[in-house]
């Protein structure tokens, strides 16, 4: 699924996204200031063409000052407009990610959504999803993305038992960490929490070529994944378990009835 399909799959938010109203206001203001600049420039040309001294010179200076002020306002508003549009896009990404994580109760689809967010919104090329096993101290390697030549230790088995110092620390204390560090090549270790319980981690190992580093705004997405990915996965797994038990019970009832 592409970034576009992720966005299209989520319904439009019922309320205006904070920042988008400011974008519209800035666009309108920018248009008005641009028109003012054109009027001032036209008046300036007319004053120069008609010549004259004294009052005409003062008029020229006044118009030049107004034009300079208008141009400065245009640049400032253009900068604010770019920042506001960027903020609006970031908030939309957060909305889409949150909606997608909780849009299904199928564990496989939740895992696929986590992968889509990592690829399309974070720009990750190689990453690993670790989920704690119910009956063992180690972690299941639920997703292994981008390692087409084979995974390297400590991720080369079906389970993760430790070995990356930064990841081990995150799994132990639930703190989001960014790397790489002298004892870890991971770019980020994102804890997956259900309330205060650590149930896994998303480990980013490599970004796509067009995105050399994790930017400041990516921290919001990482925090969102930490808070919502685990709860979405927990709910999906709980539903799958209950659904499986219900189907088993229905089968036993039918068998007892001789159906």
C-alpha atoms as one frame of an Amber mdcrd trajectory, in Angstrom:
protein
   0.000   0.000   0.000   1.399   3.404  -0.943   1.413   6.620   1.074  -1.424
   7.887  -1.089  -3.561   4.817  -0.412  -2.919   5.158   3.308  -4.303   8.688
   3.208  -7.242   7.790   0.983  -8.219   4.877   3.243  -8.785   7.165   6.205
 -11.986   9.273   6.288 -11.644  13.010   6.329 -11.595  14.331   9.922 -14.960
  15.791  10.948 -13.300  18.810  12.572 -10.779  21.082  10.949  -7.200  20.027
  11.546  -5.366  22.616  13.663  -3.182  24.750  11.420  -5.219  24.396   8.219
  -7.351  27.471   9.032  -4.125  29.396   9.505  -2.949  28.242   6.101  -6.093
  29.645   4.451  -5.749  32.895   6.379  -2.111  33.257   5.427  -2.880  32.585
   1.784  -5.510  35.348   1.815  -3.186  37.771   3.597  -0.367  36.938   1.237
  -2.600  37.691  -1.749  -3.581  41.065  -0.258   0.000  42.023   0.497   1.058
  40.966  -2.978  -1.625  43.209  -4.470  -0.435  46.086  -2.289   3.099  45.574
  -3.526   1.919  45.747  -7.140  -0.032  48.964  -6.478   2.934  50.586  -4.737
   5.231  49.588  -7.583   2.792  51.043 -10.142   2.563  54.332  -8.246   6.311
  54.463  -7.970   6.727  54.081 -11.707   4.131  56.778 -12.396   5.904  59.204
 -10.047   9.223  58.570 -11.737   7.757  58.934 -15.241   6.109  62.310 -14.446
   9.340  63.657 -12.951   9.345  66.711 -10.679  11.216  67.640  -7.529  10.378
  68.448  -3.939   7.044  66.813  -3.219   7.561  64.312  -6.042  10.881  63.174
  -4.540   9.259  62.780  -1.153   6.472  60.792  -2.786   9.008  58.529  -4.444
  10.788  57.906  -1.146   7.502  57.151   0.590   6.491  54.702  -2.113   9.903
  53.041  -2.037   9.571  52.608   1.733   6.078  51.157   1.416   7.227  48.792
  -1.327  10.169  47.621   0.770   7.861  47.003   3.745   5.374  45.125   1.569
   8.099  42.910   0.107   9.369  42.141   3.602   5.830  41.222   4.701   5.422
  38.960   1.681   8.618  37.062   2.516   7.633  36.663   6.161   4.141  35.464
   5.324   5.468  33.079   2.679   7.763  31.547   5.282   4.897  31.234   7.775
   2.722  29.690   5.077   5.304  27.007   4.310   5.648  26.217   8.026   1.871
  26.027   8.457   1.418  23.741   5.461   4.168  21.521   6.803   2.444  21.430
  10.197  -0.878  20.592   8.562   0.713  17.728   6.627   2.360  16.397   9.787
  -0.952  16.455  11.687  -2.691  14.695   8.807  -0.038  11.963   8.861  -0.598
  11.490  12.594  -4.357  11.307  12.066  -4.028   8.768   9.246  -1.608   6.614
  11.243  -3.868   6.593  14.312  -6.968   5.754  12.292  -5.276   2.955  10.359
  -3.877   1.294  13.475  -7.334   1.009  15.033  -9.302   0.336  11.857  -9.060
  -3.463  12.048  -9.083  -6.307  14.565  -7.052  -8.646  12.376  -3.543  -9.058
  13.878  -1.990  -9.560  10.433  -3.563  -6.350   9.147  -2.374  -4.412  12.207
   1.178  -5.645  11.578   0.853  -4.677   7.905  -0.317  -1.205   8.943   2.682
  -0.796  11.235   4.909  -1.720   8.281   3.133   0.777   6.020   3.567   3.570
   8.556   7.250   2.722   8.948   7.823   2.727   5.182   5.506   5.453   3.909
   5.501   7.937   6.786   8.850   7.343   8.501  10.799   6.430   5.353  12.234
   3.208   6.802  13.835   0.663   4.484  14.936  -1.916   7.042  13.093  -2.496
  10.299  12.071  -5.249  12.695   8.937  -5.664  14.784   9.479  -7.524  18.050
   6.508  -8.837  20.050   6.724 -10.518  23.430   5.683 -14.144  23.593   3.030
 -15.144  26.085   4.859 -18.191  27.394   8.534 -17.272  26.993  10.973 -14.540
  28.072  12.157 -13.827  24.537  10.482 -11.863  21.740   8.941 -13.057  18.500
  10.346 -11.455  15.350   6.917 -10.674  13.916   8.141  -8.564  10.992  11.498
  -8.455   9.243  11.491  -5.878   6.435  14.158  -4.960   3.898  16.793  -7.606
   4.686  16.677  -9.410   1.368  20.149 -10.944   1.740  19.249 -12.416   5.102
  19.077 -10.993   8.585  22.209 -10.503  10.622  22.625 -11.351  14.317  20.908
 -10.863  16.665  17.885 -10.909  14.331  18.732 -14.017  12.293  16.399 -16.418
  14.089  12.705 -16.725  14.773  13.109 -15.050  18.164  15.069 -12.175  19.624
  16.781 -13.095  22.869  18.917  -9.964  23.208  22.198  -8.738  21.809  21.579
  -5.136  20.759  22.333  -2.963  23.773  20.046  -0.076  22.788  17.120  -2.355
  21.945  17.622  -4.355  25.141  17.506  -1.146  27.190  14.291  -0.022  25.476
  12.649  -3.404  26.055  13.673  -3.179  29.700  12.641   0.381  30.614  10.240
   1.392  27.811  12.178   4.514  26.805  12.325   5.582  23.158  15.946   5.744
  21.993  17.542   7.151  18.849  20.832   5.904  17.418  23.135   4.747  16.154
  25.315   4.441  19.235  28.752   2.877  19.796  27.077  -0.393  20.850  24.100
  -0.389  18.451  23.549   0.205  14.738  19.804   0.764  15.188  18.509   4.196
  14.198  15.620   3.983  16.630  14.227   1.590  19.218  10.526   2.339  19.729
   8.926   0.664  22.759   5.447  -0.768  22.296   3.463  -0.300  25.478   0.054
  -1.337  26.733  -0.437   0.972  29.694   2.828   0.468  31.636   3.639  -2.959
  30.233   6.272  -3.326  27.482   5.038  -5.853  24.919   7.606  -5.315  22.157
   9.531  -2.823  20.087   9.863  -1.473  16.564  13.524  -1.320  15.600  14.518
   0.919  12.669  17.793  -0.149  11.092  18.004   1.783   7.813  16.144   4.629
   6.071  15.342   5.000   2.395  17.999   6.753   0.312  15.932   9.934  -0.097
  15.724  10.345   3.695  19.187  10.350   5.264  18.103  11.033   8.877  15.086
  10.989  11.157  13.758  14.532  11.404  12.400  16.278  14.465   8.788  15.821
  13.320   9.341  12.059  13.041   9.493  11.964  16.835   5.714  12.529  16.938
   5.149   9.483  14.723   7.516   7.388  16.829   5.672   8.439  19.999   2.344
   7.648  18.313   3.540   4.179  17.339   4.772   3.602  20.865   1.377   4.524
  22.313  -1.010   3.078  19.728   0.654   0.207  17.860   0.830  -2.014  20.924
  -2.759  -1.316  22.013  -4.035  -1.975  18.478  -2.061  -5.240  18.321  -3.205
  -6.247  21.835  -6.862  -5.612  20.950  -6.543  -7.529  17.672  -4.868 -10.515
  19.338  -7.438 -10.552  22.143 -10.273 -10.455  19.615  -8.653 -13.234  17.552
  -8.292 -15.404  20.665 -11.916 -14.847  21.726 -13.126 -15.416  18.180 -11.163
 -18.673  17.938 -12.590 -19.903  21.254 -16.104 -18.937  20.157 -15.734 -20.850
  16.903 -14.434 -23.865  18.804 -17.393 -23.707  21.190 -19.829 -23.408  18.282
 -18.249 -26.446  16.666 -18.603 -28.457  19.897 -22.246 -27.418  20.233 -22.954
 -28.476  16.644 -21.164 -31.766  17.229 -23.184 -32.417  20.409 -26.382 -31.699
  18.491 -25.314 -34.053  15.733 -25.395 -31.302  13.122
